[in-house]
Amino acid sequence: MPRMWLRVTTLSLFLVAGSLKIWANQKPAQCRDFFAAPTWQSYNRAKRGMGPSDFLKEVLRTKGLRVGEAYDLGAGSGNESFELASQGWTVTAIEADSGSARDLKADKRFAKVSGSLKVLELPFEKAKLHPIDLIVSRQAIPFLTPSEFPRVWRSMVENLRRGGLMSIDFFGPKDFRASPLKTILTFEQVVALAGSDLEVLEVFKTEGLHGEAFWQMYTLHARKK
Ligand SMILES: C[S@@+](CC[C@H](N)C(=O)[O-])C[C@H]1O[C@@H](n2cnc3c(N)ncnc32)[C@H](O)[C@@H]1O
């Protein structure tokens, strides 16, 4: 078995445990609220203040990145954006939902970091990306249609600087949100996205029943060669 695959497989076992921890960190009432949310704005309001994901913490803690410029694609509640900006990153948060984008700018954390956080209210498939050191996207890229995704992905890879990192969530075929209009990928397809430009560092698997919803999420951490 090639070495990289072995590493991915081993890590994914470890990461199932890690992802359970992520859920354990969320208050059950908040989980219920955002699952039931009828709009992105109410979903994102329910998640506001929950703090950065364990995936982002892992990237910032273990990958030796120097502070630079970051994109948060589908920033939603801004939990990742505010953490990055508070750590000195210059962040562009891209969010298509106007209510959520408005909430980001009205958030009391925004005033503290507004010099280093820019909120762009537009769909990321319309954004003209510029070269950057880190791209994070929590549970947002799969909402691209399968026909839009390849172009957006190419632009993300092209604009990641050499040595830069991506931390991106994908939904698997069994995820409760899977549908033909979304970009749904198997574990193997997520690994294959790296192509020859990215080195896969790890793929986290978050899989299991949470309440009544079955989750199958793959989080790719990859570095630009
Ligand atoms: C499941 S929420 C995740 C929000 C946030 N990343 C988080 O983890 O709290 C998905 C977010 O992606 C945004 N979104 C979905 N499709 C988008 C697109 N094409 N362009 C920009 N934002 C998008 C939604 O408006 C929503 O805020």
PDBQT file of the ligand as one rigid body, heavy atoms in Angstrom, charges set to zero:
ROOT
HETATM    1  C1  LIG A 301     -23.587  24.990   6.646  1.00  0.00    +0.000 C 
HETATM    2  S1  LIG A 301     -23.288  26.705   6.606  1.00  0.00    +0.000 S 
HETATM    3  C2  LIG A 301     -21.658  26.771   7.278  1.00  0.00    +0.000 C 
HETATM    4  C3  LIG A 301     -21.295  28.145   7.757  1.00  0.00    +0.000 C 
HETATM    5  C4  LIG A 301     -19.940  28.268   8.406  1.00  0.00    +0.000 C 
HETATM    6  N1  LIG A 301     -18.863  27.929   7.491  1.00  0.00    +0.000 N 
HETATM    7  C5  LIG A 301     -19.907  27.420   9.643  1.00  0.00    +0.000 C 
HETATM    8  O1  LIG A 301     -19.353  26.314   9.629  1.00  0.00    +0.000 OA
HETATM    9  O2  LIG A 301     -20.475  27.863  10.644  1.00  0.00    +0.000 OA
HETATM   10  C6  LIG A 301     -23.006  26.994   4.894  1.00  0.00    +0.000 C 
HETATM   11  C7  LIG A 301     -22.742  28.441   4.571  1.00  0.00    +0.000 C 
HETATM   12  O3  LIG A 301     -22.265  28.524   3.256  1.00  0.00    +0.000 OA
HETATM   13  C8  LIG A 301     -22.909  29.590   2.613  1.00  0.00    +0.000 C 
HETATM   14  N2  LIG A 301     -22.901  29.290   1.186  1.00  0.00    +0.000 N 
HETATM   15  C9  LIG A 301     -23.509  28.259   0.562  1.00  0.00    +0.000 A 
HETATM   16  N3  LIG A 301     -23.254  28.303  -0.754  1.00  0.00    +0.000 NA
HETATM   17  C10 LIG A 301     -22.453  29.381  -0.955  1.00  0.00    +0.000 A 
HETATM   18  C11 LIG A 301     -21.845  29.972  -2.094  1.00  0.00    +0.000 A 
HETATM   19  N4  LIG A 301     -22.019  29.442  -3.315  1.00  0.00    +0.000 N 
HETATM   20  N5  LIG A 301     -21.079  31.071  -1.936  1.00  0.00    +0.000 NA
HETATM   21  C12 LIG A 301     -20.885  31.611  -0.712  1.00  0.00    +0.000 A 
HETATM   22  N6  LIG A 301     -21.452  31.114   0.410  1.00  0.00    +0.000 NA
HETATM   23  C13 LIG A 301     -22.218  30.007   0.293  1.00  0.00    +0.000 A 
HETATM   24  C14 LIG A 301     -24.303  29.630   3.208  1.00  0.00    +0.000 C 
HETATM   25  O4  LIG A 301     -24.912  30.896   3.012  1.00  0.00    +0.000 OA
HETATM   26  C15 LIG A 301     -23.997  29.299   4.654  1.00  0.00    +0.000 C 
HETATM   27  O5  LIG A 301     -23.727  30.451   5.414  1.00  0.00    +0.000 OA
ENDROOT
TORSDOF 0
